[in-house]
Amino acid sequence: MNKPTTQELSEQIADLNRQIFVEARRLARHTQTQAGAAVHAALRTVQQWESGERPVPKAVLELYLLRTSQHPEEEISKKLTRHAQ
């Protein structure tokens, strides 16, 4: 089995980030406009991310997940806060 190239890995990561963004938006019940507003991006930019025309920047994905309380570290933080009380 051939080892994937750096380009192939980058494309796979970009596709995973796109899928995560789309699913997170759906779970948040946001329109593309609302999702864009949450990360200070235009509707057209969100459309390009979701269609795969442009990659979703990692920082934008992280911000969106945090703003919609879907980031994995958000759950860890909540558990630690509850435990400390």
C-alpha positions in Angstrom: 0.0 0.0 0.0 1.4 3.4 -1.0 1.9 6.1 1.6 -0.3 9.1 0.9 1.4 12.2 -0.3 1.3 15.5 1.7 -1.1 16.9 -0.8 -3.5 13.9 -0.4 -3.4 14.2 3.3 -4.1 18.0 3.1 -7.1 17.3 0.9 -8.4 14.6 3.3 -8.0 17.0 6.3 -9.8 19.8 4.4 -12.7 17.4 3.5 -13.0 16.3 7.1 -13.0 19.9 8.4 -15.7 20.7 5.8 -17.8 17.7 6.9 -17.4 18.7 10.6 -18.4 22.3 9.9 -21.5 21.3 7.9 -22.6 18.8 10.6 -22.0 21.3 13.4 -24.0 23.9 11.6 -26.9 21.4 11.2 -26.7 20.4 14.8 -26.8 24.0 15.9 -29.8 24.5 13.6 -28.1 27.5 12.0 -28.5 28.8 8.5 -25.4 29.5 6.5 -25.9 33.2 7.2 -26.1 32.6 11.0 -23.1 30.3 10.9 -21.2 33.0 9.1 -22.2 35.6 11.6 -20.9 33.4 14.4 -17.4 33.4 12.9 -17.5 36.9 11.2 -17.7 35.4 7.7 -19.8 36.3 4.7 -22.6 34.0 3.4 -20.6 33.4 0.2 -17.6 32.3 2.2 -19.7 29.8 4.2 -21.1 28.5 0.9 -17.6 28.1 -0.5 -16.5 26.2 2.6 -19.4 23.9 2.5 -19.1 23.2 -1.3 -15.4 22.5 -0.9 -14.4 25.4 -3.1 -12.3 26.8 -0.2 -11.0 24.9 2.9 -12.5 25.8 6.3 -9.7 27.3 8.3 -8.9 25.3 11.4 -9.3 28.4 13.6 -12.7 29.1 12.2 -13.8 25.6 12.7 -12.6 25.7 16.3 -14.3 29.0 16.9 -17.6 27.8 15.5 -17.5 24.7 17.6 -16.8 26.8 20.7 -19.5 29.3 19.9 -22.1 26.6 19.4 -20.9 24.6 22.5 -19.9 21.6 20.4 -16.1 21.7 20.9 -14.8 18.6 22.7 -12.8 20.7 25.2 -15.9 22.6 26.1 -17.4 19.4 27.5 -14.2 18.7 29.5 -14.3 22.2 30.9 -17.9 21.9 32.0 -17.1 18.6 33.7 -14.2 20.1 35.6 -16.3 23.0 36.7 -19.0 20.8 38.0 -16.5 18.6 39.8 -14.9 21.6 41.5 -18.2 22.8 43.0 
